Amino acid sequence: MSLAVPQLEDLPDPAGKSVLLRADFNVPLARDGEDKARIEDDLRIRATLPTIEWLLERGAKVTACSHLGRPKGEDRRYSMEPVRRRLAELAPGVELMENLRFDPGEEANDPAFVERLVAGRELFVNDAFGASHRAHASIVGPPARLPSAAGRLLAREVEVLGGLLHQPARPFAAVLGGAKASDKIGVIRSLLDRVEVLLVGGGMCFTFLAALGHPVGDSLLEPGQVDACRELLDSGRRIMVPTDIVALAPDGRRVQQVGRTIPEGWRGMDIGPGTAAEFVDEITPASTVFWNGPMGVFEDDRFAAGTRAVAEAVAACRGFTVVGGGDSANAMRRFGLADRVGHLSTGGGAALELLERGDLPGLVALRGAPNAL
């Protein structure tokens, strides 16, 4: 199945036209007080600048829109004002709507809300890869009503992740971590037919260890996913789970390296050094690597070694490397390695859903736009 979507060049001449740009400006904010907020990382704003510049250079009148956080109705703590100030510095002349999620019509995909969004607009561009796995009004509504295209960021994400699905260079190693096995079971099933090896770390690994019959102490465990993990482990595919763990004692102070069996009351917090070395040996020589999810609670230096080892192996790999957004991308930036990745995705959840399902609601909508027929 082709993931091809209309490109900017497929739009009618944008000169003098009003363009609605759906961006992903869901940036992290730090609060200096109850109402004052400042942007901690403007990467998502800068990531859509190539699309904005392309439109402005051709004389388009650009109005951007985005969500920010998860407000329950209008909540000034989630105002787009900090984004508006930064956008005015980076791309003067671009207007920015208020937070789309202030209106319940956005998440409900309310046709009346879509009509208000597109009123007076002549073209639509979706550059919000990180939100394109959601069938929300601003993602799927405008392409049914306006000539539409993918922005540069969205198009690049689709090209890279589509390549992982259809033509990865081999050997292909996937590294999956993060908290919950339930969030990754679907994408693991999809990837198992495509990869030579799948490496499992993070909080989700304890459900896999339980599926192998190992006690996991007080570690994060999803009992309802144990059977699904056992089924994957019995599939005959090459899945590597940790052979050692860095665990935290019940007193919350002592840290100890243990094997696969975690003592009662102890909590697994990171993959152990032996596992990290095994994972590095798989990642470094691979021709394609996809990584999503940290190996441990890397925000705490006591439990950062596993994630750091994987990040450094990804950076050292001479193959094509893709880091799937979210905490993994944050880890690469924290360790100063973000510029040594083939592709740093802007959408963790969207990347996983695309790899699992092979498509996204936002892409389907673009392929149905009037100019895509």
C-alpha positions as CSV (number, residue, x, y, z in Angstrom):
1,M,0.0,0.0,0.0
2,S,1.3,3.4,-0.9
3,L,1.6,6.1,1.7
4,A,1.9,8.8,-1.0
5,V,0.1,12.1,-0.1
6,P,-0.2,15.4,-2.0
7,Q,2.9,17.6,-1.7
8,L,3.1,21.4,-1.5
9,E,3.9,21.4,-5.2
10,D,0.5,19.8,-5.8
11,L,-1.4,22.8,-4.5
12,P,-2.8,25.5,-6.7
13,D,-0.6,28.6,-6.8
14,P,-0.7,29.9,-3.2
15,A,0.1,33.5,-4.2
16,G,-2.4,35.8,-2.4
17,K,-4.4,32.9,-1.1
18,S,-5.4,32.3,2.6
19,V,-3.8,29.1,3.8
20,L,-4.8,27.2,6.9
21,L,-1.7,25.5,8.3
22,R,-2.2,22.7,10.9
23,A,1.0,22.6,12.8
24,D,2.1,20.7,15.9
25,F,3.1,23.4,18.3
26,N,2.5,21.3,21.4
27,V,5.7,22.5,23.0
28,P,6.8,21.9,26.7
29,L,6.1,24.9,28.9
30,A,7.7,26.0,32.2
31,R,5.6,28.2,34.5
32,D,7.1,31.1,36.3
33,G,3.8,31.8,38.0
34,E,0.1,30.9,37.8
35,D,-0.4,32.5,34.5
36,K,3.1,33.2,33.0
37,A,4.5,30.4,30.9
38,R,7.7,30.1,28.8
39,I,8.7,27.6,26.2
40,E,11.3,25.1,27.3
41,D,12.0,23.7,23.9
42,D,10.9,25.3,20.6
43,L,11.9,22.3,18.4
44,R,8.4,21.7,17.2
45,I,8.0,25.3,16.1
46,R,11.3,25.4,14.3
47,A,10.5,22.0,12.6
48,T,7.7,23.5,10.6
49,L,9.6,26.6,9.5
50,P,10.5,25.1,6.1
51,T,6.8,24.7,5.3
52,I,6.0,28.2,6.5
53,E,8.9,29.7,4.5
54,W,7.8,27.9,1.3
55,L,4.3,29.3,1.6
56,L,5.4,32.9,2.5
57,E,8.0,33.0,-0.3
58,R,5.1,32.3,-2.7
59,G,3.0,35.1,-1.4
60,A,0.5,33.0,0.7
61,K,-1.3,34.5,3.7
62,V,-0.7,31.9,6.4
63,T,-2.8,31.2,9.5
64,A,-1.5,28.5,11.7
65,C,-3.4,26.4,14.2
66,S,-2.4,23.8,16.8
67,H,-3.4,22.2,20.1
68,L,-1.3,22.7,23.3
69,G,-1.6,20.3,26.2
70,R,-4.9,18.7,27.2
71,P,-7.1,21.5,28.5
72,K,-10.6,20.7,29.6
73,G,-12.3,23.6,27.8
74,E,-10.9,27.1,27.8
75,D,-8.0,27.3,30.3
76,R,-5.6,30.2,30.1
77,R,-2.7,28.0,31.4
78,Y,-2.8,26.4,27.9
79,S,-3.0,29.6,25.9
80,M,-1.0,29.7,22.7
81,E,0.4,33.2,23.7
82,P,3.9,31.9,24.4
83,V,3.9,30.1,21.0
84,R,2.6,33.2,19.3
85,R,5.5,35.3,20.7
86,R,8.1,32.8,19.6
87,L,6.5,32.3,16.2
88,A,6.5,36.1,15.6
89,E,10.2,36.0,16.1
90,L,10.8,33.1,13.8
91,A,8.2,33.7,11.1
92,P,6.9,37.3,11.2
93,G,3.6,37.7,9.4
94,V,2.1,34.3,10.3
95,E,-1.1,34.5,12.3
96,L,-1.8,31.9,15.0
97,M,-5.2,30.8,16.3
98,E,-5.9,30.1,19.9
99,N,-5.6,26.6,21.3
100,L,-7.8,24.3,19.2
101,R,-8.7,22.1,22.2
102,F,-10.4,25.1,23.9
103,D,-13.3,24.1,21.7
104,P,-14.8,20.6,22.3
105,G,-15.5,20.5,18.6
106,E,-11.8,19.8,17.8
107,E,-11.5,16.4,19.5
108,A,-15.1,15.5,18.6
109,N,-14.5,16.2,14.9
110,D,-17.6,18.4,14.9
111,P,-18.5,19.5,11.3
112,A,-19.6,22.9,12.6
113,F,-16.2,23.5,14.1
114,V,-14.5,22.4,10.9
115,E,-16.6,25.0,9.0
116,R,-15.5,27.7,11.3
117,L,-11.8,26.6,10.8
118,V,-12.0,26.7,7.0
119,A,-14.2,29.8,6.7
120,G,-12.4,32.3,4.4
121,R,-9.5,29.8,3.7
122,E,-8.6,28.7,0.3
123,L,-5.9,26.0,0.9
124,F,-5.0,23.6,3.7
125,V,-1.5,22.3,4.7
126,N,-1.1,19.6,7.4
127,D,2.4,19.7,8.9
128,A,1.3,18.2,12.3
129,F,2.7,14.7,12.0
130,G,2.6,14.3,15.8
131,A,-1.2,14.8,15.8
132,S,-2.1,13.0,12.5
133,H,-2.9,9.7,14.3
134,R,-6.0,11.5,15.7
135,A,-9.2,11.9,13.7
136,H,-9.7,15.4,15.1
137,A,-11.5,18.2,13.3
138,S,-8.4,20.2,12.3
139,I,-6.7,17.1,11.0
140,V,-9.4,15.3,8.9
141,G,-11.9,18.1,8.3
142,P,-10.2,20.6,6.1
143,P,-9.0,18.2,3.4
144,A,-12.6,17.3,2.6
145,R,-13.3,20.9,1.9
146,L,-10.1,22.5,0.5
147,P,-7.2,21.7,-1.8
148,S,-4.7,20.2,0.6
149,A,-1.1,19.0,1.0
150,A,1.4,17.6,3.4
151,G,3.9,20.1,4.7
152,R,7.7,19.4,4.5
153,L,7.8,17.9,8.0
154,L,4.9,15.6,7.5
155,A,6.1,14.5,4.1
156,R,9.6,13.6,5.5
157,E,8.1,11.7,8.4
158,V,6.0,9.6,6.0
159,E,8.9,9.0,3.7
160,V,11.2,7.8,6.5
161,L,8.7,5.7,8.4
162,G,7.2,4.3,5.3
163,G,10.7,3.2,4.3
164,L,10.9,1.2,7.6
165,L,7.7,-0.6,6.6
166,H,8.5,-1.4,3.0
167,Q,12.2,-1.3,2.2
168,P,14.5,-1.2,5.3
169,A,18.2,-2.0,4.8
170,R,19.1,-5.2,6.6
171,P,19.9,-6.2,9.2
172,F,17.1,-4.2,10.9
173,A,17.1,-3.9,14.7
174,A,14.2,-2.4,16.6
175,V,14.6,-1.2,20.2
176,L,11.4,-0.6,22.2
177,G,11.1,0.6,25.8
178,G,8.8,2.9,27.8
179,A,6.5,2.1,30.6
180,K,3.7,0.0,29.3
181,A,3.7,-3.2,27.2
182,S,0.1,-2.6,26.3
183,D,1.2,0.5,24.4
184,K,3.7,-1.5,22.3
185,I,2.1,-4.9,21.7
186,G,0.6,-3.9,18.4
187,V,3.7,-2.3,17.0
188,I,5.8,-5.3,18.1
189,R,3.5,-7.6,16.2
190,S,3.9,-5.4,13.1
191,L,7.7,-5.1,13.4
192,L,8.4,-8.8,14.1
193,D,7.9,-9.7,10.5
194,R,10.2,-6.9,9.4
195,V,13.2,-7.0,11.8
196,E,16.0,-9.3,12.4
197,V,16.0,-8.6,16.2
198,L,13.7,-6.8,18.6
199,L,15.2,-5.5,21.9
200,V,12.8,-4.9,24.8
201,G,13.7,-2.6,27.7
202,G,12.0,0.0,29.9
203,G,9.1,-0.6,32.3
204,M,7.4,-2.8,29.7
205,C,10.2,-5.4,30.0
206,F,8.9,-6.6,33.4
207,T,5.7,-7.9,31.8
208,F,7.9,-9.9,29.4
209,L,10.0,-11.2,32.2
210,A,6.9,-12.2,34.1
211,A,5.8,-14.1,30.9
212,L,9.0,-16.0,31.1
213,G,8.1,-17.0,34.7
214,H,10.4,-14.6,36.6
215,P,9.2,-12.8,39.8
216,V,9.5,-9.0,39.2
217,G,9.1,-7.7,42.8
218,D,7.3,-4.4,42.9
219,S,8.3,-3.5,39.3
220,L,5.7,-2.1,36.8
221,L,3.6,-5.1,35.7
222,E,0.6,-5.4,33.5
223,P,-1.0,-8.8,34.4
224,G,-3.5,-8.5,31.6
225,Q,-0.7,-8.4,29.0
226,V,1.4,-11.4,30.3
227,D,-0.3,-13.8,27.9
228,A,0.2,-11.5,24.9
229,C,3.9,-11.1,25.8
230,R,4.2,-14.9,26.2
231,E,2.7,-15.4,22.7
232,L,5.2,-13.0,21.2
233,L,8.1,-14.7,23.0
234,D,6.9,-18.1,21.7
235,S,6.5,-16.8,18.1
236,G,9.9,-18.0,17.0
237,R,11.1,-14.5,16.3
238,R,14.2,-13.1,17.8
239,I,13.1,-11.0,20.8
240,M,15.8,-10.1,23.4
241,V,14.7,-9.2,26.9
242,P,17.0,-8.1,29.8
243,T,19.3,-10.6,31.5
244,D,20.1,-8.2,34.3
245,I,18.3,-5.2,35.9
246,V,19.2,-2.2,38.1
247,A,16.8,-2.3,41.0
248,L,15.7,0.1,43.8
249,A,15.3,-1.2,47.3
250,P,12.1,-0.8,49.3
251,D,13.8,2.0,51.3
252,G,14.0,4.0,48.1
253,R,17.8,4.6,48.6
254,R,19.8,1.4,47.9
255,V,20.4,0.5,44.3
256,Q,21.6,-3.0,43.2
257,Q,22.2,-4.9,40.1
258,V,20.1,-8.1,40.0
259,G,19.4,-10.9,37.5
260,R,16.1,-11.5,35.8
261,T,14.5,-12.4,39.2
262,I,13.8,-9.2,41.2
263,P,13.5,-9.6,45.0
264,E,10.2,-9.0,46.7
265,G,9.7,-5.3,47.4
266,W,12.4,-4.2,45.0
267,R,11.6,-2.3,41.9
268,G,13.3,-2.6,38.5
269,M,14.4,0.9,37.3
270,D,16.8,0.3,34.4
271,I,18.3,-2.4,32.3
272,G,21.6,-3.7,33.7
273,P,25.1,-3.3,32.3
274,G,25.2,-6.8,30.9
275,T,21.9,-6.2,29.0
276,A,23.1,-2.8,27.8
277,A,26.2,-4.4,26.4
278,E,24.2,-7.1,24.6
279,F,21.9,-4.4,23.1
280,V,24.8,-2.3,22.0
281,D,26.3,-5.3,20.2
282,E,23.0,-5.7,18.2
283,I,22.5,-2.0,17.5
284,T,26.0,-0.9,16.4
285,P,26.4,-3.2,13.3
286,A,22.7,-2.8,12.1
287,S,21.9,-1.3,8.8
288,T,18.6,0.1,10.1
289,V,17.7,0.9,13.6
290,F,14.3,2.1,15.0
291,W,14.3,3.2,18.7
292,N,11.2,4.2,20.7
293,G,11.1,4.4,24.5
294,P,13.8,4.7,27.2
295,M,15.4,1.7,28.8
296,G,14.8,3.0,32.3
297,V,14.0,6.1,34.4
298,F,16.7,8.1,32.7
299,E,15.7,11.4,34.3
300,D,17.3,10.0,37.5
301,D,21.1,9.7,37.0
302,R,21.1,6.4,39.0
303,F,19.0,4.8,36.3
304,A,20.2,6.5,33.1
305,A,23.0,4.2,32.1
306,G,20.9,1.8,30.0
307,T,19.2,4.6,28.0
308,R,22.6,6.4,27.6
309,A,24.2,3.2,26.3
310,V,21.4,2.7,23.7
311,A,21.5,6.4,22.7
312,E,25.3,6.2,22.2
313,A,25.0,3.0,20.2
314,V,22.4,4.6,18.0
315,A,24.6,7.6,17.5
316,A,27.6,5.4,16.6
317,C,25.7,3.1,14.2
318,R,26.7,3.7,10.6
319,G,23.3,2.4,9.3
320,F,20.2,4.5,9.0
321,T,18.8,5.3,12.4
322,V,15.3,6.5,13.4
323,V,14.4,7.7,16.9
324,G,10.7,7.7,17.4
325,G,9.9,10.9,19.2
326,G,8.8,11.4,22.8
327,D,11.2,10.4,25.6
328,S,13.7,8.7,23.3
329,A,14.1,12.0,21.4
330,N,14.4,13.8,24.7
331,A,17.1,11.4,25.8
332,M,19.1,12.0,22.6
333,R,19.0,15.7,23.2
334,R,19.8,15.3,26.9
335,F,22.9,13.3,26.0
336,G,23.9,15.7,23.3
337,L,23.5,13.2,20.5
338,A,20.4,14.5,18.6
339,D,22.5,15.6,15.6
340,R,23.9,12.1,15.2
341,V,20.6,10.4,14.3
342,G,19.4,9.8,10.8
343,H,15.9,10.9,11.6
344,L,14.5,12.3,14.9
345,S,10.8,11.9,14.7
346,T,8.5,14.6,16.0
347,G,5.7,12.2,16.9
348,G,6.1,9.3,19.2
349,G,2.5,8.1,19.2
350,A,2.0,8.9,15.6
351,A,5.2,7.0,14.6
352,L,4.1,3.9,16.5
353,E,0.6,4.0,15.0
354,L,2.0,4.4,11.5
355,L,4.3,1.4,12.0
356,E,1.5,-0.7,13.6
357,R,-1.4,0.1,11.2
358,G,0.4,1.2,8.1
359,D,-1.5,4.5,7.8
360,L,-2.9,7.4,9.8
361,P,-6.2,9.3,9.7
362,G,-4.5,12.5,8.7
363,L,-2.8,10.8,5.7
364,V,-6.0,9.2,4.6
365,A,-7.7,12.6,4.7
366,L,-5.0,14.2,2.6
367,R,-5.4,11.5,-0.1
368,G,-9.1,12.3,-0.2
369,A,-8.6,16.1,-0.8
370,P,-10.0,17.6,-4.0
371,N,-6.6,18.2,-5.6
372,A,-5.5,14.6,-4.8
373,L,-8.2,12.9,-7.0
